[in-house]
């Protein structure tokens, strides 16, 4: 299932060239993954932290295709793309609300660690079951 939200491009999101700074896309994608876990799976960051589960990014494969500009409205889409038991891969896109043009696409790999930064051998329950369920659900268009 896809999760999406809209974001207006503000001046603070842009660089000296008047386009969205590359790091801003990473912040929006982080917001998308956090909201995905909270709204789609029902597990917010505070709840996971209380269960001694943190979900840091281990790798990002990102493609910058075009530049969003000041006052554009972008749509950030997030879905679970793959789950191995040890990692979960989120597929994310940032695109124009008006034209649908894709600005950025990325596969973001996340692992689960304890609060002391020790890696879990497997992503713990109840998250592992939730990620498996998501992969079995057909994506909503």
MDAnalysis code that builds the backbone (N, CA, C; Angstrom):
import MDAnalysis as mda
import numpy as np

u = mda.Universe.empty(423, n_residues=141, atom_resindex=np.repeat(np.arange(141), 3), trajectory=True)
u.add_TopologyAttr("name", ["N", "CA", "C"] * 141)
u.add_TopologyAttr("resid", np.arange(1, 142))
u.add_TopologyAttr("resname", ["UNK", "UNK", "UNK", "UNK", "UNK", "UNK", "UNK", "UNK", "UNK", "UNK", "UNK", "UNK", "UNK", "UNK", "UNK", "UNK", "UNK", "UNK", "UNK", "UNK", "UNK", "UNK", "UNK", "UNK", "UNK", "UNK", "UNK", "UNK", "UNK", "UNK", "UNK", "UNK", "UNK", "UNK", "UNK", "UNK", "UNK", "UNK", "UNK", "UNK", "UNK", "UNK", "UNK", "UNK", "UNK", "UNK", "UNK", "UNK", "UNK", "UNK", "UNK", "UNK", "UNK", "UNK", "UNK", "UNK", "UNK", "UNK", "UNK", "UNK", "UNK", "UNK", "UNK", "UNK", "UNK", "UNK", "UNK", "UNK", "UNK", "UNK", "UNK", "UNK", "UNK", "UNK", "UNK", "UNK", "UNK", "UNK", "UNK", "UNK", "UNK", "UNK", "UNK", "UNK", "UNK", "UNK", "UNK", "UNK", "UNK", "UNK", "UNK", "UNK", "UNK", "UNK", "UNK", "UNK", "UNK", "UNK", "UNK", "UNK", "UNK", "UNK", "UNK", "UNK", "UNK", "UNK", "UNK", "UNK", "UNK", "UNK", "UNK", "UNK", "UNK", "UNK", "UNK", "UNK", "UNK", "UNK", "UNK", "UNK", "UNK", "UNK", "UNK", "UNK", "UNK", "UNK", "UNK", "UNK", "UNK", "UNK", "UNK", "UNK", "UNK", "UNK", "UNK", "UNK", "UNK", "UNK", "UNK", "UNK", "UNK"])
u.atoms.positions = np.array([
    [0.844, -1.173, 0.000],
    [0.000, 0.000, 0.000],
    [0.892, 1.239, 0.000],
    [0.531, 2.211, -0.784],
    [1.298, 3.454, -0.849],
    [0.786, 4.458, 0.174],
    [1.722, 5.186, 0.714],
    [1.391, 6.330, 1.550],
    [1.882, 7.560, 0.800],
    [1.095, 8.629, 0.789],
    [1.553, 9.855, 0.131],
    [1.124, 11.076, 0.928],
    [1.902, 12.131, 0.766],
    [1.533, 13.422, 1.340],
    [2.081, 14.525, 0.448],
    [1.504, 15.697, 0.585],
    [1.911, 16.847, -0.217],
    [2.767, 17.793, 0.610],
    [3.689, 18.460, -0.078],
    [4.572, 19.414, 0.577],
    [4.791, 20.601, -0.353],
    [4.577, 21.795, 0.164],
    [4.885, 23.004, -0.593],
    [6.382, 23.281, -0.466],
    [7.010, 23.730, -1.553],
    [8.425, 24.079, -1.544],
    [8.562, 25.507, -1.024],
    [9.278, 25.658, 0.079],
    [9.529, 26.954, 0.681],
    [10.944, 27.425, 0.332],
    [11.198, 28.700, 0.569],
    [12.499, 29.276, 0.268],
    [13.620, 28.501, 0.965],
    [13.380, 28.090, 2.214],
    [14.402, 27.360, 2.978],
    [14.701, 25.980, 2.391],
    [13.871, 25.497, 1.478],
    [14.092, 24.204, 0.823],
    [14.995, 24.319, -0.404],
    [15.284, 25.552, -0.814],
    [16.003, 25.767, -2.073],
    [17.460, 26.164, -1.840],
    [18.228, 26.113, -2.927],
    [19.629, 26.513, -2.874],
    [19.817, 27.845, -3.602],
    [21.055, 28.230, -3.843],
    [21.354, 29.503, -4.511],
    [20.890, 29.545, -5.960],
    [20.578, 28.405, -6.526],
    [20.135, 28.350, -7.917],
    [18.612, 28.410, -8.043],
    [17.919, 28.510, -6.906],
    [16.467, 28.623, -6.927],
    [15.740, 27.303, -7.119],
    [16.454, 26.197, -6.915],
    [15.826, 24.877, -7.023],
    [15.941, 24.181, -5.675],
    [15.162, 23.125, -5.494],
    [15.192, 22.398, -4.225],
    [16.588, 21.809, -4.015],
    [17.149, 22.082, -2.854],
    [18.457, 21.557, -2.466],
    [18.356, 20.050, -2.331],
    [19.373, 19.322, -2.784],
    [19.315, 17.857, -2.833],
    [19.017, 17.219, -1.478],
    [19.491, 17.785, -0.392],
    [19.242, 17.228, 0.935],
    [17.797, 17.362, 1.387],
    [17.082, 18.326, 0.840],
    [15.674, 18.512, 1.196],
    [14.855, 17.281, 0.812],
    [15.174, 16.684, -0.331],
    [14.453, 15.480, -0.753],
    [14.621, 14.360, 0.273],
    [15.823, 14.251, 0.847],
    [16.067, 13.222, 1.867],
    [15.208, 13.462, 3.109],
    [15.075, 14.730, 3.500],
    [14.230, 15.059, 4.658],
    [12.775, 14.701, 4.383],
    [12.281, 15.045, 3.187],
    [10.898, 14.706, 2.841],
    [10.690, 13.201, 2.807],
    [11.676, 12.466, 2.299],
    [11.538, 11.002, 2.258],
    [11.544, 10.413, 3.661],
    [12.341, 10.988, 4.569],
    [12.312, 10.554, 5.966],
    [10.918, 10.766, 6.551],
    [10.334, 11.922, 6.274],
    [8.979, 12.194, 6.739],
    [8.012, 11.136, 6.183],
    [8.193, 10.772, 4.929],
    [7.335, 9.772, 4.303],
    [7.447, 8.404, 4.961],
    [8.670, 7.981, 5.291],
    [8.850, 6.677, 5.934],
    [8.285, 6.674, 7.344],
    [8.512, 7.759, 8.081],
    [7.986, 7.863, 9.445],
    [6.463, 7.833, 9.409],
    [5.851, 8.629, 8.523],
    [4.393, 8.645, 8.412],
    [3.858, 7.300, 7.927],
    [4.572, 6.638, 7.026],
    [4.163, 5.318, 6.549],
    [4.058, 4.348, 7.728],
    [5.104, 4.301, 8.543],
    [5.095, 3.381, 9.688],
    [3.979, 3.727, 10.672],
    [3.770, 5.016, 10.909],
    [2.744, 5.431, 11.874],
    [1.335, 5.246, 11.325],
    [1.086, 5.725, 10.106],
    [-0.277, 5.755, 9.590],
    [-0.693, 4.464, 8.888],
    [0.224, 3.827, 8.195],
    [-0.124, 2.614, 7.458],
    [0.051, 1.374, 8.313],
    [1.159, 1.314, 9.072],
    [1.426, 0.137, 9.895],
    [0.922, 0.285, 11.324],
    [0.736, 1.527, 11.773],
    [0.264, 1.761, 13.134],
    [1.361, 1.790, 14.183],
    [2.625, 2.019, 13.759],
    [3.750, 2.053, 14.694],
    [4.519, 3.356, 14.551],
    [4.271, 4.280, 15.484],
    [4.976, 5.554, 15.483],
    [6.371, 5.426, 16.082],
    [7.186, 6.440, 15.871],
    [8.570, 6.400, 16.353],
    [8.659, 6.243, 17.871],
    [7.839, 6.946, 18.608],
    [7.874, 6.862, 20.072],
    [7.508, 5.456, 20.541],
    [6.480, 4.880, 19.927],
    [6.060, 3.521, 20.292],
    [7.177, 2.518, 20.004],
    [7.815, 2.643, 18.855],
    [8.916, 1.737, 18.518],
    [10.094, 1.933, 19.475],
    [10.388, 3.179, 19.804],
    [11.477, 3.466, 20.731],
    [11.212, 2.831, 22.098],
    [9.954, 2.878, 22.545],
    [9.597, 2.264, 23.827],
    [9.769, 0.738, 23.772],
    [9.712, 0.169, 22.565],
    [9.928, -1.268, 22.395],
    [11.397, -1.587, 22.068],
    [12.278, -0.582, 22.202],
    [13.713, -0.720, 21.936],
    [13.981, -1.056, 20.474],
    [13.245, -0.393, 19.571],
    [13.439, -0.584, 18.130],
    [13.673, 0.772, 17.482],
    [14.823, 0.920, 16.843],
    [15.122, 2.091, 16.043],
    [15.348, 1.621, 14.612],
    [15.008, 2.456, 13.640],
    [15.075, 2.062, 12.236],
    [15.972, 3.011, 11.431],
    [17.289, 2.896, 11.584],
    [18.178, 3.759, 10.809],
    [18.298, 3.308, 9.356],
    [18.618, 4.254, 8.505],
    [18.868, 3.971, 7.092],
    [20.248, 3.345, 6.971],
    [20.348, 2.254, 6.203],
    [21.662, 1.641, 5.967],
    [22.180, 1.956, 4.567],
    [21.273, 2.215, 3.616],
    [21.720, 2.646, 2.285],
    [20.586, 3.323, 1.536],
    [20.985, 4.182, 0.612],
    [20.029, 4.878, -0.250],
    [20.555, 4.836, -1.677],
    [19.714, 4.400, -2.586],
    [20.016, 4.497, -4.013],
    [19.039, 5.530, -4.559],
    [19.543, 6.709, -4.851],
    [18.667, 7.827, -5.221],
    [19.019, 8.324, -6.616],
    [17.974, 8.673, -7.362],
    [18.156, 9.231, -8.702],
    [17.460, 10.584, -8.750],
    [18.261, 11.621, -8.999],
    [17.723, 12.964, -9.168],
    [17.435, 13.141, -10.649],
    [16.154, 13.330, -10.987],
    [15.749, 13.366, -12.394],
    [15.425, 14.775, -12.884],
    [14.914, 15.605, -11.996],
    [14.538, 16.976, -12.341],
    [14.496, 17.776, -11.040],
    [14.358, 19.080, -11.154],
    [14.391, 19.937, -9.970],
    [13.044, 20.579, -9.700],
    [12.571, 20.421, -8.474],
    [11.406, 21.174, -8.030],
    [11.867, 22.590, -7.714],
    [10.939, 23.523, -7.774],
    [11.277, 24.933, -7.582],
    [10.379, 25.562, -6.515],
    [10.760, 26.732, -6.104],
    [10.047, 27.492, -5.088],
    [8.546, 27.533, -5.379],
    [7.752, 27.239, -4.363],
    [6.288, 27.255, -4.368],
    [5.646, 26.121, -5.156],
    [6.442, 25.200, -5.723],
    [5.848, 23.992, -6.291],
    [5.184, 23.205, -5.158],
    [4.189, 22.427, -5.507],
    [3.619, 21.462, -4.573],
    [4.094, 20.089, -5.045],
    [4.795, 19.388, -4.146],
    [5.294, 18.066, -4.489],
    [4.513, 17.013, -3.710],
    [4.483, 15.823, -4.263],
    [3.849, 14.677, -3.620],
    [4.953, 13.667, -3.334],
    [5.036, 13.247, -2.074],
    [6.016, 12.247, -1.676],
    [5.268, 10.933, -1.477],
    [5.649, 9.918, -2.243],
    [5.013, 8.596, -2.154],
    [5.999, 7.599, -1.564],
    [5.489, 6.757, -0.685],
    [6.314, 5.758, 0.001],
    [5.578, 4.430, 0.006],
    [6.306, 3.353, -0.295],
    [5.751, 2.010, -0.176],
    [6.856, 1.035, 0.177],
    [6.471, -0.096, 0.773],
    [7.422, -1.164, 1.036],
    [7.646, -1.896, -0.281],
    [8.908, -2.013, -0.655],
    [9.267, -2.649, -1.918],
    [9.811, -4.057, -1.706],
    [10.586, -4.244, -0.635],
    [11.175, -5.559, -0.367],
    [11.389, -5.714, 1.130],
    [11.332, -6.963, 1.580],
    [11.588, -7.279, 2.984],
    [12.342, -8.591, 3.050],
    [13.513, -8.573, 3.673],
    [14.351, -9.773, 3.743],
    [14.362, -10.426, 5.113],
    [13.723, -9.800, 6.074],
    [13.815, -10.265, 7.448],
    [14.817, -9.427, 8.231],
    [15.950, -9.150, 7.611],
    [16.968, -8.301, 8.228],
    [16.794, -6.840, 7.826],
    [16.372, -6.607, 6.572],
    [16.199, -5.246, 6.070],
    [14.825, -5.086, 5.439],
    [14.397, -3.838, 5.376],
    [13.205, -3.490, 4.616],
    [13.612, -2.385, 3.653],
    [13.144, -2.503, 2.400],
    [13.437, -1.496, 1.387],
    [12.170, -0.734, 1.077],
    [12.253, 0.577, 1.241],
    [11.153, 1.462, 0.881],
    [11.456, 2.033, -0.500],
    [10.466, 2.038, -1.374],
    [10.580, 2.716, -2.664],
    [9.854, 4.042, -2.505],
    [10.551, 5.135, -2.846],
    [9.977, 6.460, -2.652],
    [10.158, 7.310, -3.898],
    [9.148, 8.135, -4.162],
    [9.231, 9.098, -5.253],
    [8.775, 10.454, -4.752],
    [9.369, 11.485, -5.335],
    [8.930, 12.865, -5.114],
    [8.582, 13.397, -6.488],
    [7.325, 13.825, -6.655],
    [6.894, 14.279, -7.975],
    [6.022, 15.515, -7.872],
    [5.808, 16.153, -9.004],
    [4.971, 17.346, -9.072],
    [3.510, 16.969, -8.915],
    [2.803, 17.696, -8.068],
    [1.364, 17.467, -7.935],
    [0.644, 17.859, -9.214],
    [1.109, 18.906, -9.870],
    [0.423, 19.438, -11.045],
    [0.672, 18.598, -12.291],
    [1.921, 18.266, -12.555],
    [2.260, 17.585, -13.812],
    [2.513, 16.091, -13.659],
    [2.791, 15.638, -12.426],
    [3.151, 14.242, -12.215],
    [4.602, 13.935, -12.547],
    [5.346, 14.939, -12.983],
    [6.756, 14.750, -13.330],
    [7.533, 14.304, -12.091],
    [8.344, 13.261, -12.247],
    [9.125, 12.744, -11.131],
    [10.411, 13.556, -10.990],
    [10.625, 14.078, -9.780],
    [11.839, 14.820, -9.474],
    [12.920, 13.879, -8.941],
    [12.520, 12.969, -8.067],
    [13.461, 12.072, -7.405],
    [12.795, 10.709, -7.222],
    [13.580, 9.648, -7.422],
    [13.130, 8.310, -7.046],
    [14.246, 7.665, -6.241],
    [13.870, 6.847, -5.263],
    [14.893, 6.262, -4.392],
    [14.422, 4.939, -3.815],
    [15.376, 4.058, -3.603],
    [15.171, 2.862, -2.803],
    [15.981, 3.073, -1.528],
    [15.294, 3.025, -0.398],
    [15.917, 3.303, 0.895],
    [15.859, 2.027, 1.732],
    [17.023, 1.534, 2.123],
    [17.115, 0.308, 2.909],
    [17.288, 0.679, 4.373],
    [16.458, 0.048, 5.219],
    [16.426, 0.331, 6.644],
    [16.666, -0.974, 7.407],
    [17.374, -0.872, 8.521],
    [17.579, -2.007, 9.419],
    [16.986, -1.663, 10.778],
    [16.919, -2.637, 11.649],
    [16.443, -2.406, 13.016],
    [17.614, -2.575, 13.972],
    [17.748, -1.618, 14.885],
    [18.787, -1.696, 15.910],
    [18.164, -1.420, 17.271],
    [18.860, -1.910, 18.306],
    [18.501, -1.570, 19.679],
    [18.920, -0.124, 19.936],
    [18.454, 0.450, 21.026],
    [18.830, 1.821, 21.352],
    [20.325, 1.966, 21.608],
    [21.002, 0.887, 21.952],
    [22.456, 0.940, 22.136],
    [23.194, 0.712, 20.814],
    [22.453, 0.740, 19.700],
    [22.974, 0.641, 18.329],
    [23.377, -0.775, 17.916],
    [23.054, -1.788, 18.709],
    [23.336, -3.167, 18.305],
    [22.263, -3.629, 17.327],
    [22.726, -4.231, 16.248],
    [21.837, -4.676, 15.180],
    [21.017, -5.884, 15.622],
    [19.717, -5.839, 15.328],
    [18.883, -7.030, 15.501],
    [19.245, -8.030, 14.406],
    [19.205, -9.314, 14.707],
    [19.451, -10.327, 13.679],
    [18.313, -10.353, 12.663],
    [17.116, -10.075, 13.117],
    [15.937, -9.955, 12.261],
    [15.142, -8.749, 12.752],
    [14.418, -8.124, 11.847],
    [13.529, -7.045, 12.284],
    [12.491, -7.682, 13.202],
    [12.358, -7.163, 14.427],
    [11.501, -7.815, 15.414],
    [10.008, -7.667, 15.126],
    [9.261, -8.571, 15.744],
    [7.809, -8.456, 15.737],
    [7.444, -7.239, 16.584],
    [6.406, -6.568, 16.287],
    [5.376, -6.868, 15.290],
    [5.678, -6.287, 13.911],
    [6.826, -5.609, 13.780],
    [7.137, -4.965, 12.498],
    [7.344, -5.956, 11.368],
    [8.015, -7.070, 11.627],
    [8.285, -8.010, 10.535],
    [6.986, -8.528, 9.926],
    [6.010, -8.847, 10.744],
    [4.718, -9.298, 10.216],
    [4.015, -8.196, 9.441],
    [4.126, -6.977, 9.935],
    [3.484, -5.845, 9.253],
    [4.113, -5.618, 7.882],
    [5.434, -5.688, 7.789],
    [6.096, -5.519, 6.490],
    [5.731, -6.649, 5.536],
    [5.669, -7.878, 6.035],
    [5.270, -9.010, 5.188],
    [3.847, -8.828, 4.668],
    [2.943, -8.367, 5.529],
    [1.554, -8.107, 5.093],
    [1.507, -7.054, 3.997],
    [2.307, -6.017, 4.162],
    [2.302, -4.938, 3.170],
    [2.738, -5.432, 1.791],
    [3.692, -6.331, 1.765],
    [4.156, -6.860, 0.475],
    [3.099, -7.723, -0.203],
    [2.222, -8.314, 0.582],
    [1.157, -9.156, 0.024],
    [-0.045, -8.341, -0.445],
    [-0.135, -7.087, 0.032],
    [-1.257, -6.216, -0.358],
    [-0.967, -5.623, -1.722],
    [-1.945, -5.592, -2.616],
    [-1.714, -4.904, -3.882],
    [-1.596, -3.403, -3.645],
    [-0.667, -2.787, -4.327],
    [-0.475, -1.344, -4.205],
    [-1.684, -0.600, -4.740],
    [-2.077, 0.424, -4.034],
    [-3.193, 1.245, -4.484],
    [-2.656, 2.326, -5.403],
    [-3.332, 2.553, -6.483],
    [-2.883, 3.575, -7.445],
    [-3.315, 4.945, -6.993],
])
